[in-house]
Amino acid sequence: MAAPEEPRNPFYFLLLAVGLVFVATVLAYVVVPWMEQKAMDAGTMPPPREESWFRNMIYHDGWKLVLAEVALLVILGLASMGLDRYWRWKKEHQNPPPPQQ
């Protein structure tokens, strides 16, 4: 008979998803201005930022988005660790170890 599987921590999956979004946001925050500068150095003017909501948002509010995602990563990380610790505490108190002699 197989041992019962522990429940999956939903905060862990949210942490992974937000981590992926965080990496994509930081890369966009670094790469988009770099590519604009590279285009200007090559002699071509990139289209105005106002034409692209994404470039405009990254340029004006990218740092706020990165900070918000860091805060969300911290909150989800603490929630994930707290839930794991709670489940372990609950499991230990339901089945206490036998007394040692």
C-alpha positions as CSV (number, residue, x, y, z in Angstrom):
1,M,0.0,0.0,0.0
2,A,1.4,3.4,-1.0
3,A,1.8,6.1,1.5
4,P,-0.8,8.9,1.3
5,E,0.4,11.8,-0.8
6,E,0.7,15.1,1.0
7,P,-1.6,17.9,-0.3
8,R,-0.1,20.3,-2.8
9,N,0.6,23.8,-1.6
10,P,-1.4,26.2,-3.7
11,F,0.9,29.1,-2.7
12,Y,3.8,27.3,-4.2
13,F,2.2,27.3,-7.7
14,L,1.3,30.9,-7.4
15,L,4.9,31.7,-6.4
16,L,6.1,29.9,-9.5
17,A,3.7,31.8,-11.7
18,V,4.5,35.2,-10.2
19,G,8.2,34.3,-10.4
20,L,7.9,33.7,-14.1
21,V,6.1,37.0,-14.6
22,F,8.7,38.8,-12.5
23,V,11.5,37.5,-14.7
24,A,9.7,38.5,-17.9
25,T,9.0,42.0,-16.4
26,V,12.6,42.5,-15.4
27,L,13.9,41.4,-18.8
28,A,11.5,43.7,-20.5
29,Y,12.5,46.6,-18.2
30,V,16.1,46.1,-19.2
31,V,15.9,45.0,-22.8
32,V,13.2,47.4,-24.2
33,P,15.2,50.6,-23.5
34,W,18.4,48.9,-24.6
35,M,16.9,47.9,-27.9
36,E,15.6,51.5,-28.4
37,Q,19.0,52.9,-27.7
38,K,20.6,50.3,-30.1
39,A,18.2,51.4,-32.8
40,M,19.0,55.0,-32.3
41,D,22.7,54.3,-32.4
42,A,22.2,52.5,-35.7
43,G,20.5,55.6,-37.1
44,T,16.9,54.5,-37.0
45,M,14.4,56.2,-34.7
46,P,12.1,53.7,-33.0
47,P,8.4,54.5,-33.1
48,P,7.2,56.8,-30.4
49,R,6.5,55.1,-27.1
50,E,3.0,56.5,-27.0
51,E,2.1,54.1,-29.9
52,S,2.8,51.0,-27.8
53,W,1.0,50.7,-24.4
54,F,3.6,48.1,-23.4
55,R,6.6,50.2,-24.1
56,N,5.0,53.2,-22.5
57,M,4.0,51.2,-19.4
58,I,7.5,49.7,-19.1
59,Y,9.1,53.2,-19.5
60,H,6.9,55.1,-17.1
61,D,5.8,52.4,-14.5
62,G,8.2,49.5,-15.0
63,W,10.0,50.1,-11.7
64,K,6.6,50.2,-9.8
65,L,5.6,46.9,-11.5
66,V,9.0,45.3,-10.5
67,L,8.6,46.4,-6.9
68,A,5.0,45.2,-6.7
69,E,6.0,41.8,-8.1
70,V,8.9,41.6,-5.5
71,A,6.4,42.3,-2.7
72,L,4.1,39.7,-4.1
73,L,6.9,37.2,-4.3
74,V,7.8,37.8,-0.7
75,I,4.2,37.5,0.5
76,L,3.6,34.3,-1.5
77,G,6.9,32.9,-0.3
78,L,6.0,33.5,3.3
79,A,2.5,32.2,2.8
80,S,3.9,29.0,1.2
81,M,6.4,28.4,4.0
82,G,3.8,29.2,6.6
83,L,1.3,26.8,5.2
84,D,3.9,24.0,5.0
85,R,4.9,24.7,8.6
86,Y,1.2,24.6,9.7
87,W,0.6,21.3,7.9
88,R,3.7,19.8,9.5
89,W,2.7,21.1,13.0
90,K,-0.9,19.7,12.5
91,K,0.4,16.4,11.3
92,E,2.8,16.1,14.3
93,H,0.1,17.0,16.8
94,Q,-2.4,14.5,15.3
95,N,0.1,11.6,15.5
96,P,2.5,12.4,18.3
97,P,5.7,10.3,18.3
98,P,5.9,7.5,20.9
99,P,7.6,8.4,24.1
100,Q,11.3,7.4,24.3
101,Q,12.6,5.4,27.2
